[in-house]
Amino acid sequence: MSTILSVAQLAIAVILIILVLVQERGGGVGEAFGGGAEFTTQRRGIEKYLHTATIVGLVLFIATSLANLLL
């Protein structure tokens, strides 16, 4: 059981690294693909999805870490 949790934790960690690196600070995904400069603070489209996926991944990573610690 501990091996499965360790593999899951490693997979979640890699996914989290990718999610964080894909997000740009100060520029949106639309800007990265040639969009204009938009001065809005709301996340829309894929940016909102990436933000939510990062939070879910973080919660899963913490849960697997605690489960691995307790077992």
Backbone torsions as a table, in degrees:
resi	resn	phi	psi	omega
1	MET	NA	-37.9	-179.9
2	SER	-65.5	-35.4	179.1
3	THR	-65.9	-41.0	179.0
4	ILE	-63.6	-42.5	178.8
5	LEU	-65.5	-38.0	179.0
6	SER	-66.4	-40.8	178.3
7	VAL	-66.8	-42.2	177.9
8	ALA	-63.0	-40.9	179.3
9	GLN	-64.8	-40.3	177.8
10	LEU	-64.9	-43.0	179.1
11	ALA	-64.1	-42.9	178.7
12	ILE	-65.0	-38.2	179.3
13	ALA	-63.2	-42.3	178.8
14	VAL	-64.7	-42.7	178.5
15	ILE	-63.1	-41.1	178.1
16	LEU	-62.9	-41.2	178.3
17	ILE	-60.7	-44.6	179.4
18	ILE	-64.3	-43.6	-179.8
19	LEU	-62.0	-40.6	-179.3
20	VAL	-69.9	-39.3	-179.4
21	LEU	-69.9	-28.6	179.8
22	VAL	-71.6	-31.7	-179.2
23	GLN	-74.7	133.1	178.5
24	GLU	-100.9	136.5	176.3
25	ARG	-87.4	124.3	177.4
26	GLY	90.1	-17.1	178.7
27	GLY	-135.7	145.0	-178.8
28	GLY	-88.2	173.8	178.0
29	VAL	-65.8	-36.6	177.7
30	GLY	-62.0	-36.3	178.2
31	GLU	-68.2	-33.7	-179.5
32	ALA	-66.6	-26.1	-179.3
33	PHE	-104.4	25.8	172.7
34	GLY	97.7	10.5	178.6
35	GLY	-76.1	165.3	180.0
36	GLY	-77.8	173.4	179.4
37	ALA	-79.4	115.6	178.7
38	GLU	-110.8	131.8	-177.8
39	PHE	-103.7	63.5	178.9
40	THR	-123.1	149.8	-179.0
41	THR	-102.3	-3.4	179.2
42	GLN	-81.9	142.0	174.9
43	ARG	-90.6	135.1	-179.7
44	ARG	-134.7	152.9	175.1
45	GLY	63.4	-129.7	-175.2
46	ILE	-69.0	-27.6	178.1
47	GLU	-63.3	-40.0	178.8
48	LYS	-66.7	-41.3	178.5
49	TYR	-63.1	-44.2	179.8
50	LEU	-63.5	-40.3	179.5
51	HIS	-63.4	-46.9	179.4
52	THR	-65.2	-41.5	179.4
53	ALA	-63.8	-35.3	178.0
54	THR	-65.6	-42.2	179.0
55	ILE	-65.9	-43.8	178.5
56	VAL	-62.7	-42.3	178.1
57	GLY	-62.4	-38.5	178.5
58	LEU	-64.8	-43.0	178.4
59	VAL	-63.5	-42.8	177.8
60	LEU	-63.8	-39.2	179.0
61	PHE	-63.9	-43.7	178.7
62	ILE	-64.8	-41.2	179.9
63	ALA	-63.6	-43.7	179.0
64	THR	-68.8	-32.5	177.0
65	SER	-65.2	-44.8	178.9
66	LEU	-67.0	-40.4	178.3
67	ALA	-63.5	-40.7	178.9
68	ASN	-66.2	-34.5	179.6
69	LEU	-70.9	-39.1	-176.4
70	LEU	-79.9	-22.5	-178.7
71	LEU	-98.5	NA	NA
